[in-house]
Structures are given as C-alpha cells and as structure tokens.
C-alpha cells in the first residue's frame, strides 16, 4: 500500500472513478494542511491521465508514459512552485504560453501549481485566462494550505477538494515505515502530517533539546515549583527565538497536559507520549485544573500569533498555573 493510499484512499478512489467515467474537471483546488497528500494525489491523477493502459482510473506503472512519468521525464506535465517568496506573474505568463502549444506526446497536458496562495495579485489575475477558457484535454491543479488566500474569482472557477487532517494512528504507521523511531512517532504524528518535516525534526538537535526542556518545565509546573518562572528566562528563552519556535514550545507543553487529561479519563491509548505514561501517573490532578491550564496554553498561542512578547506569555503561564487551585 502506497503512502497516498494510506493518507487519502477515498480521494484517490474519487478521482479514479472520475477518470474512468470521463468526468474529470479541468480545474481543481486542493486545500489542506501540509503533508496531507495534495501533491501526491495531483501527481497520481496526472500519471493516470497520461497512462496508456490504465485500468479503472489507476496508472499501470509499466507503459511508456508511466515510466517516463516516474523518471520525471513527462514533457506534458508542468509544475510551478514559488520563485523565492512568491509565484510571480512571469511564471504564470510562461505557463500560459505553454497552454497555447500542442502537447508534445499526445493531446493531454497537466499543470500543477504548488503553494498557489503565494501567487502575486498580478499572477493570479493572469491565471484567470486559462480558467475562463480551458483548453480541451488540459487540466490544472492548484495546491494550497489556505484557500481563503486564493482570489475568489479563481476559487469560483475550480472544484475545491478538501484534504482532511490525518489521524495520528495513520501518520504513526506512515512515519514508522519512513524510519521515524518509536520514541518520536507519537509527538511527531501529533505535530505534522508531513513525512519530510517529521524526518527533519527527528534529526534536529535543537528539537530534541526543546523536548527535554519542555518536559522539565512541565514537571516544575505540575509541582508548582517556583523555579518554573526563572526557568523561562534561563532555559526556554535562549532556545525559542522565533514565533514558530515559541508556538512549537507551547504545543509540546500542551501535549503533556492533554496526556494527563486522557489519563484522568482512562483514555491512555490517546496519549501522545506513550513512553512517559508512568511518569505522568505520578501527577494526579483533577480534570478541572488540567482543563484550565490547557485553556491558558491555547490563549498563550493566540497571544503569540498577535505578536505579544514571548517571555511575558510564558511567564504568565507560570503565574496562572500558581493561581489554579
């Protein structure tokens, strides 16, 4: 079973049926979090479109077109990605010039625009020409994590396909197959659906250090140790300097409190840190305390997104923790 079949079996079957029934649309907007399989599905559909002998909308993998596709040598597939921080109008103009050309190998052409929300306004407006007058046997796939950042005029001309966040159990199996060690499977499958990101985090010494620091801080908070306040300045702030890093720090703390809440209700299997359950059992706190602290952490994440000073947010969590009875 492929990674895509594990991640999005229903969507894969949906498009296989559309190809078999000759109901495939000309423009699709794939919307969902990173790692949910948007590019994998777009490429799978593209391969099926070019396949010479596919059965039931599934590429055979053996014909000449499939082999060329797998080798990255399919001239009638064009993928556009951001050039730096954005997709520029010249990239879309080049794409439009390709629209007007005849297909090299047959009569079908497929275009994939990754991170489509990064199109400049002029690039997005330029793309409307294709969407208003799509060519015969020409297919466009726009991939985005935030469909609201796509122009409404573009969204209205695409069939929107939502990619649901993946279950941790599914991602855990995928990560294990991709070499993620059991120690990190739980926390990484809670953090991301992206295999490459999970592999990068596992290999990152900074991430491993942050895991340890947050675990120590969590223990201090659970004991209502006065050192938890000082620890923010001495150990956490030197490690988390960017907003994304601070948010990650809060997510890791949140997982520990949620694990405690799962334990209090007897849902041990739902815990992220299975290897720490014995340690968590040493802290018996009522669900009211745990729920309040979880709400405090979520409020802290909102404050960080609103550019509130990070050290103040973390120190406030310590103070609020001390006040909870």
N, C-alpha and C positions, 0 to 999 in steps of 0.2 A: 504494500500500500504506500503510495507516494505521500509526501508531506501535505500537498494540496488536498488529496483525498481525505486526509485526517482533519484538516482545518476546515474545509468548505465543501463537504460532499454534496449537500443539497444544491449549492450554486453551480457546482461542476455539472451535476445532472441536469439542472435547468438549462444551461447553455448547450449541452449535448442534445437535449430534446429540441431546442430551437434550431440547431443546425440540421438535425435530421428532418424536422418538419418544415425547413426552409422559412423559418420565421425570425431569423436573426436580424436585429435592427442595425441601422447604420451608425448610431452614436450612443455610447453608454458612458455614464459617470459612475465609477466605482468609488464608494465612500466608506471609510472605516479606518480604524487605528493602524499604526504601523505593525507589520508582521502578521496581519490577518489574511494575507494571501492574495492581495489585489493584483500585483504584478504577475504572480504565478498563474492566476486564473486568466488574465489577459493574454499571456503568452500561450497558455494551453488552448484557448479558443482560437488564437491566431494560427497555431500549428494545425488545429483541426480544420480550419478554413482552407489552408494550403494543401492538406493531406490528399494524396491521390487515391487512396484506397481505404479511408477510414470507415469504421463500422459503427453505427448508432451514435454518430457525432463525436467519436473518440479517435484521436490520431493513432495511426498504426505504429508509428515509430520506425518503420522499416523502408518505406518508399523513398524515392529520391528527394522529394520535398521535405519529408520528415528528417532525413539525415542531414540535409543542408540546414534546416532549422536548428537542429540540435548542435550543429557545428558553428552556429552563429553566422551562417553564410546565405541567408534568405534575403535577396535584394528587394523584395516587395514588402518587407516589414521594416518600418522606420520607427525608432524610439527616440523621443525628445525628452531631455532632462534639463534641469536648471543649469544655466551657464553662470556659475557663481551663486549669487543670492536670488536670482530670478530667471524666468524664461522670457527672453527678450523678443521684441517684435520681429527682428531679423530672422530668428529661428522659426517663427510661425510663417513668415514670408517664404522661407526656404521650403517649409512643409507644403505650403500652398502651391508652390511651383511643382512639387512632386505630384500633387493631386492631378495636375493637368497632363502629366505624362502617362503614357501607356505602361502597363505593368511589364516588367522585364520577362518574367517566366510564363505568365498566363494573363488572365483578365481580373485578378483579385489583388487588392492592396490593403494593407492593415497599418494603422498608425496608432501608436501608444504615447500619450503624454503623461509622464510621471510627475508627481507633485504639481498638479495643474493649478493649485491655488497660488502658486508662485508666478503665474503669468502676470506681466505688467498689464495695465489697462489697455494700452495700445495693442499688445499682443493678443489679449482676449478679444478685443473688438475685431482684430484681423482674422481671428479664427472663425468668426460668425459666418463668413462667406461659405465655408465648407458645410457648416451646419444648416444653412439655409438652402443650399443646393448640393446635397451629397451626390457623389458620382455612383454609377452602377458598380456593384461589387467592390465598394470602398467602405472600409469600416474604421471607426475611430473610438478609442478607449481613453477616457480621461480618468486619471487616478488621483485621489485626494484624501487627506485626513480630515479636512474641514470643508464640507460642501458649501457652507454659508459664505465662504470666501471666493466662491466662483460666481461670476456675473449671473444675475437672474436670467438674462437673455440666453445665456449658454445652458444653464440648468434646464430651462423650459424646452430646449430642443434635444435633450438627452433622456434616455431611460436611466433612471437612478437606481443603482443596485447597492443596498446597504450590507456591509460586511459586519456581522455581529462579533463582539469581543469573544475570544475563545475561552472555553472552560479551562481552569487550571489543570485539571486531570489530563485533558488533551495535550496541552502545552508541555506538561511534565513528561509525557511519553515521547513527544517530538524532541524535547531537549535531551533526554537520555540517549536517544538514537544519534543525536548530533554531538555527543561527547561531553555534555554537561554532567559533572559529578553529582552524586546524590545529595551531598552536603548543600549544594546551591540550587537544586532543582526547585524546591518549594518557594524560596524567596524570589528567584528569577522568573518563575512562571506567574507569580503574583505581580511582578513589575512590568513584564513585557510579553508581547506575542512574537517578537522579532528574534529569530534564532541568532542572527549575526550580532545583535546587540547583547543578547544573553552571553554569547561566547566572549565578547569584548569585556563585559563586566566581570565575568569569572576570572579572566586573565589580568584584570586591573588591580594592582596592589593597593591603589587608593580606595577602591570599592571594598576590598577585604578589610582594610583598616577602618573604614567607616562602619562596616557591620559590627566590628568589635567595639568601637567607641559608643555606638548607639545601644548595644547590649549592656555595656557598663552603665550608661546614663539611665536606661530603663530600670536597672536594678536599684540605682540610687533613688529614682522617683518612687518606685514601689515601696521602698523602705522609708520614704520621706526624709532622706539623708540631706542635711544642709549643704553638703559638698556638691549636690546636683547643680546649684546655682553657680558656684565657682567653676564647675566642670565645663559649663557653656563657654566661658571665656578662655580657659586654659587648654581645652582639648577639642571642642567642637568647632569653634570659630576659625582656628588656624586651618581646619580641614575643609570647611564648606565656605567658599568664597563667592560662588556664583548662585544665581537664583535657582537654577536647575538642581544644583548640588544640595541646596538647603531644602528644596522640595523633596528630594530623594531621602534626605535625612529624616524628614517628618514622616514620609511614607514608611520607612523602616521602623520608626518608633510606633507608628500606627499598627503595623502588623503584630507587634508584640502584645499590644493591648487587645486587639481583636482575638488573638490566640487565647488570651486569658478569658475573654468573654465566651469564646467557644467552649473552653474547659468548664466554665461555670454552668453551662447548659448541657454538658455531657456530649458535645459535638467535637470530640478530639480529632477526628479524621479531617475536619475542615481547617485545622490549624496550618499555617504556613510553615512554621518551624517545628516540624515533627521531632527533630533531634533535640529540641530544647524543652519538650513537654515535661520531663521530670523536673527540670529547674523551675518551670512555670508553676508547677504544682506546689512549690514551696511558698508561693504567694497566694493566699486565699483572700480575695477581695470580693465584695458584693457587686452585683451587676450594676447597681446604681453608680458606684464610684467609677467603674470601668467605662460605662456609657458616657458619663460626664467628661472623663478625660479624653475619650475618643472625640467628642464634640469639640473640646478645646483644641485638639490637634487639627481637626478639619478647619476650624476658624483660623488657626495659625497658618494653614496652607493658603486660605483666601487672603490673609493679610500679606503674605509674601507675594502673591500674584498682584496685589495692589501696591507693591513696592514699599511696604512698611519695612523699617530697618530690621535686619535679620536677627541680630543679637537680642534686640528688645523682644522680638517674638518668642525666641527660645527661652529667654529668662522669664517672660510672662507665663509660659507653660509651667515652669517650676513653681512660681508663686501661686498660680491657680491650683496646682496639684496639692500644695501645702494646705490650701483652704478647704479642699474637699474632705468631708468627714466620712 
